[in-house]
Amino acid sequence: MIPIIEFQERALRGPVMKVDEFDMEFAMKVRELVAKYDIKYNPEEFIVDDATADAVYQAGVELLADIGLLHLDTERVINYTKEEIEAYVQEWRENPAKVVLGKGKDEITIQYRTSTDINPPVLYSGPSGVAQEEWFAAYAQSFAQEPTVSALGIVAGLDKLGEIRPKAGTLSEIYVGHWEQAQLKEMLRKVDRPDMHCGLLATVSTAAGIMAMVGDFRGPKNTHIGVHVIPEQKLNWNQLVMAQFCQDQGIVPWQSSMSLIGGLCRNAADAAVGMIANLLGQLSYAHGPLCSIFTNHMDGKFGTPQTIWATSAAMRAAERNIKIAIGGCARGRGTRPVTGLLQSTAQAIANTASGLEYLWIGGFTGLEARYLGEAMDAVAGMPRNKASALVSTIMAQVETKFGDEVKVKSSYFAELYDVETVQPKTEYADALKRAKEELARLGVPYP
């Protein structure tokens, strides 16, 4: 591995480059490499084949070696050679990822998983997005109380606490963060899972704020700290400082590889290559054993045929060539629960058949996460061609249903669950039950 202190020297001595110049170089290079390796989006193939996966990996290595990472604070490029990238990847190939999180009865193992492994991914799902003070704890509890949810991948952050809005780099960030951790600690005690892993810190993002969260409740066994690069291929001192902090404290860093379809990456093929270069860049300084892979369109849409294909391409490239534990997301459109569960289940199946090890965003509520876990259990080990056909069948039904399904109020948690009892409301539960019945009819082999 490259020692992390070396990145300070590279960030101070690398070639000077403005953001716009770097973006143009990235965009032109990714186009060149996609053409060189003949990588093409195939709408008939939701689970990418071996040859395409390997081409995506090779293109990702070249992309990082050719353009590096841009340090936004110094406006200098952190450069790599192709040989040193292959050298630290080889360390992972020889020692596939494995990490233990949580404690006691809530201890879990996250490890490298192949696309054909009969062991299903870990349901590692928590609530994402923005929560309101009145139902923050109940929202997290909807996941933690599900026996099949092994850990909380993330917990939603507050928009405001009373009249205080958290602002990065100020006292309010720490103030709101401490309130959230106290609520989580009490909630986990309530559901008898005090040592459950709680995943990524959401509201708190600066180095000072995150360091203030680590202590009595948050520590190496129940925390991830985000160190991921900014799409596309950019970072600043905050990521490097937090990567160093993780290494010093024994905390598994949160690596997350993201690219946008329709931005600097024109299409699904570009985004797949961008995500691998992004992943390799994070591995170089953070040295983490796991990484989430995710893409969406510029307008925020995900769970489309293009994003499912791009995610599969990057996951399979990592599965075959890097051997770290790969995470992912599966979430549909929350205001239409039937179509939403169909859409998120298609993502979960495609991810499972592409080497997914942990699902860190799985549905909008704990009940949705339960159903997604059941689907992943059902398809683990399914041949990739059969899984691809199943995803195609489900996605065809999704396209048919969008716009026709009656909405169940809104996606706000308090309108889907009774906040006092933390149980799903009847209308919502019935809608998800209908969705599962539809999925079974379409071919999901539930027990």
SVG drawing of the C-alpha trace seen along z (x, -y; Angstrom):
<svg xmlns="http://www.w3.org/2000/svg" viewBox="-55 -28 62 51">
<polyline fill="none" stroke="black" stroke-width="0.4" points="0.0,0.0 1.1,-3.6 1.8,-5.3 -0.9,-7.9 1.6,-10.6 3.0,-10.4 -0.3,-11.9 0.6,-15.2 3.8,-15.4 1.9,-14.5 -0.8,-17.1 1.8,-19.8 4.2,-19.0 1.9,-17.6 1.1,-19.5 -1.0,-22.6 -4.5,-22.3 -7.8,-24.2 -11.0,-22.2 -12.4,-22.9 -9.2,-21.7 -9.2,-18.6 -12.8,-17.9 -12.2,-18.2 -9.2,-15.9 -11.3,-13.3 -14.2,-13.5 -12.0,-13.1 -9.9,-10.3 -12.8,-8.2 -14.3,-8.5 -11.0,-7.4 -10.7,-4.4 -14.3,-3.2 -13.6,-3.2 -10.2,-1.6 -11.6,1.3 -14.8,1.5 -17.0,1.2 -20.7,0.8 -23.9,0.6 -26.1,3.6 -29.7,3.1 -30.3,6.9 -27.6,7.8 -28.3,6.6 -25.5,8.7 -22.3,7.9 -20.2,10.7 -16.6,11.6 -14.9,10.0 -16.8,6.7 -16.0,6.6 -12.3,7.1 -12.3,4.4 -13.9,2.0 -11.2,2.8 -8.4,2.3 -9.9,-1.0 -10.3,-2.1 -6.7,-1.4 -5.6,-3.4 -7.9,-6.3 -6.5,-6.7 -2.9,-6.3 -3.5,-8.9 -5.3,-11.6 -4.8,-10.9 -6.9,-12.7 -7.3,-16.5 -6.7,-18.0 -9.2,-20.8 -7.4,-22.7 -4.0,-22.8 -5.2,-22.7 -2.6,-20.1 -2.9,-16.6 -2.0,-13.5 -0.4,-11.3 0.0,-7.5 1.9,-5.0 0.0,-2.0 2.6,0.2 1.9,-1.1 -1.8,-0.8 -1.4,2.8 0.9,3.4 -1.6,2.3 -4.4,4.1 -2.3,7.3 -2.2,7.0 -6.0,7.3 -6.1,10.1 -3.7,12.1 -5.7,11.3 -9.4,10.9 -11.2,8.5 -12.7,9.6 -13.7,7.4 -15.7,7.9 -18.1,5.2 -20.5,4.9 -20.1,6.8 -21.6,9.7 -24.8,11.1 -24.8,8.3 -21.3,9.1 -21.2,9.5 -18.5,10.4 -18.3,8.5 -16.1,10.1 -15.3,10.5 -18.1,12.3 -18.3,13.6 -21.2,13.2 -22.1,16.9 -21.6,17.3 -24.6,19.2 -24.2,17.2 -26.4,14.1 -25.3,10.5 -25.5,9.0 -28.6,6.9 -26.7,3.8 -29.5,1.3 -30.5,-1.8 -32.6,-4.9 -31.1,-7.5 -31.9,-11.0 -33.3,-13.7 -35.4,-12.9 -37.5,-15.1 -36.8,-15.4 -40.2,-13.9 -39.6,-10.6 -35.8,-10.4 -35.5,-7.5 -38.5,-5.7 -37.3,-5.8 -34.0,-4.1 -35.9,-1.7 -38.0,-0.5 -34.7,1.1 -33.0,2.0 -36.0,4.0 -36.0,6.3 -34.2,9.5 -32.7,9.9 -31.2,6.4 -27.6,7.2 -26.4,3.6 -27.4,0.0 -25.5,-1.1 -26.4,-4.7 -28.9,-6.7 -30.7,-9.7 -29.6,-13.1 -31.7,-16.0 -32.5,-19.1 -32.8,-21.0 -33.1,-20.4 -35.6,-22.8 -34.5,-26.0 -30.9,-25.0 -29.8,-23.9 -26.5,-21.9 -23.9,-23.8 -20.6,-22.1 -17.6,-23.4 -19.5,-25.1 -20.7,-24.2 -24.2,-23.4 -22.8,-20.4 -21.5,-18.9 -24.5,-19.9 -27.0,-18.2 -24.6,-15.2 -24.4,-14.6 -28.2,-14.7 -28.6,-12.1 -26.0,-9.7 -27.9,-9.9 -31.1,-9.1 -29.6,-6.1 -28.0,-4.8 -31.3,-4.9 -33.1,-3.3 -30.7,-0.4 -31.0,0.2 -34.8,0.2 -34.7,3.0 -32.0,4.9 -29.3,4.4 -26.9,2.1 -23.8,3.3 -25.2,3.1 -23.0,1.5 -24.5,-1.9 -22.6,-2.6 -21.9,-6.0 -22.2,-9.3 -24.7,-11.4 -25.2,-14.9 -21.6,-15.3 -19.1,-15.5 -16.1,-17.7 -13.0,-16.3 -13.5,-18.2 -17.2,-17.2 -16.5,-13.5 -13.7,-13.4 -16.1,-14.9 -18.6,-12.0 -16.0,-9.2 -16.0,-8.4 -18.5,-6.8 -21.0,-5.5 -19.3,-5.7 -16.1,-3.7 -14.2,-1.2 -16.9,1.5 -19.9,-0.5 -18.8,-3.4 -17.7,-4.2 -16.2,-7.5 -16.5,-8.8 -13.3,-9.4 -14.6,-9.0 -13.6,-11.2 -15.9,-13.8 -17.2,-12.8 -15.4,-12.8 -11.9,-12.1 -11.5,-14.9 -10.6,-15.2 -9.4,-17.7 -7.6,-17.7 -10.7,-16.6 -10.7,-13.2 -7.0,-12.6 -7.2,-13.8 -10.2,-11.4 -8.4,-8.5 -5.5,-9.1 -7.8,-9.3 -9.4,-6.0 -6.0,-4.3 -5.0,-5.7 -8.3,-4.7 -8.8,-1.3 -12.1,-2.5 -13.0,-1.0 -13.2,-3.9 -16.3,-4.4 -15.2,-4.2 -18.0,-5.0 -17.4,-5.0 -19.9,-7.2 -20.2,-8.5 -23.0,-10.4 -24.5,-9.4 -25.0,-12.4 -22.3,-14.6 -18.6,-14.1 -19.6,-10.5 -21.9,-10.5 -23.4,-7.1 -23.4,-3.8 -20.2,-2.6 -18.3,-5.8 -19.8,-5.7 -18.7,-2.1 -15.1,-3.0 -15.3,-6.1 -16.5,-4.2 -13.5,-1.8 -11.0,-4.6 -12.8,-6.3 -12.6,-3.1 -8.9,-2.5 -8.1,-6.1 -9.8,-5.7 -8.0,-2.4 -4.7,-4.1 -4.9,-6.4 -7.7,-4.9 -6.7,-1.2 -10.3,-0.2 -11.6,3.4 -15.0,2.4 -16.4,0.0 -19.9,-1.0 -20.6,-1.3 -23.4,-3.5 -24.4,-5.7 -27.4,-7.8 -28.4,-10.2 -27.9,-13.9 -31.6,-14.5 -31.2,-12.2 -32.9,-9.1 -31.5,-5.7 -32.7,-2.1 -33.0,-2.5 -31.7,0.0 -28.6,-2.2 -27.7,-2.5 -28.3,1.2 -25.9,2.1 -23.2,-0.4 -23.3,0.8 -23.1,4.4 -20.2,3.6 -18.2,1.9 -19.2,4.5 -18.1,7.4 -14.9,5.6 -14.1,5.3 -15.2,8.8 -12.9,10.4 -9.9,8.1 -9.7,6.5 -11.5,8.7 -12.6,6.2 -16.1,6.4 -18.6,4.5 -21.7,2.7 -24.6,1.2 -28.0,-0.4 -31.5,0.7 -34.3,-1.8 -37.4,-2.6 -39.8,-5.5 -41.2,-5.7 -44.5,-7.3 -45.5,-4.3 -44.8,-1.3 -45.7,1.5 -43.6,0.1 -41.0,-1.0 -40.5,2.4 -40.4,4.0 -37.7,1.5 -35.6,1.9 -35.9,5.7 -34.6,5.6 -31.6,3.6 -31.0,6.0 -31.1,9.1 -28.7,7.5 -26.3,6.5 -26.4,9.9 -25.6,11.6 -22.8,9.1 -20.8,9.8 -22.6,7.6 -21.6,8.3 -23.6,5.7 -26.7,3.7 -26.3,0.5 -29.4,-1.4 -32.2,1.1 -35.7,-0.3 -37.2,-3.3 -38.3,-1.6 -37.4,1.4 -40.3,3.4 -39.0,2.7 -35.5,3.8 -37.0,7.1 -38.5,7.8 -35.3,7.0 -33.3,9.3 -35.8,12.1 -35.2,11.5 -31.4,11.5 -31.6,14.7 -33.8,16.3 -31.5,15.5 -28.0,16.0 -26.1,18.4 -28.5,18.1 -26.7,18.3 -25.9,14.9 -27.9,15.3 -30.9,16.4 -30.6,13.5 -30.3,11.1 -33.4,12.5 -35.3,12.1 -34.2,8.5 -35.3,7.8 -38.8,9.2 -39.2,7.2 -37.9,3.9 -40.4,4.4 -43.2,4.5 -41.8,1.4 -42.0,-0.5 -45.6,0.6 -46.7,-0.4 -45.1,-3.8 -47.8,-6.5 -50.7,-4.1 -50.2,-3.1 -52.1,-4.9 -49.8,-6.7 -49.8,-5.8 -49.8,-9.3 -46.2,-10.5 -42.7,-9.1 -42.5,-10.7 -41.9,-8.0 -44.7,-9.3 -47.3,-8.6 -46.1,-5.1 -45.5,-4.0 -47.2,-4.6 -44.4,-6.6 -45.5,-5.5 -45.6,-1.8 -43.1,-1.8 -45.3,0.5 -46.2,0.1 -49.7,-1.4 -52.1,1.1 -52.4,-0.6 -48.6,-0.7 -48.1,2.9 -50.8,4.2 -49.3,2.4 -45.9,4.0 -47.5,7.4 -49.1,7.0 -45.7,6.1 -44.1,9.2 -46.9,11.3 -46.3,9.7 -42.5,10.4 -43.2,14.0 -45.5,14.2 -42.7,12.7 -40.3,15.4 -38.5,14.4 -38.0,17.9 -39.0,17.1 -39.0,20.1"/>
</svg>
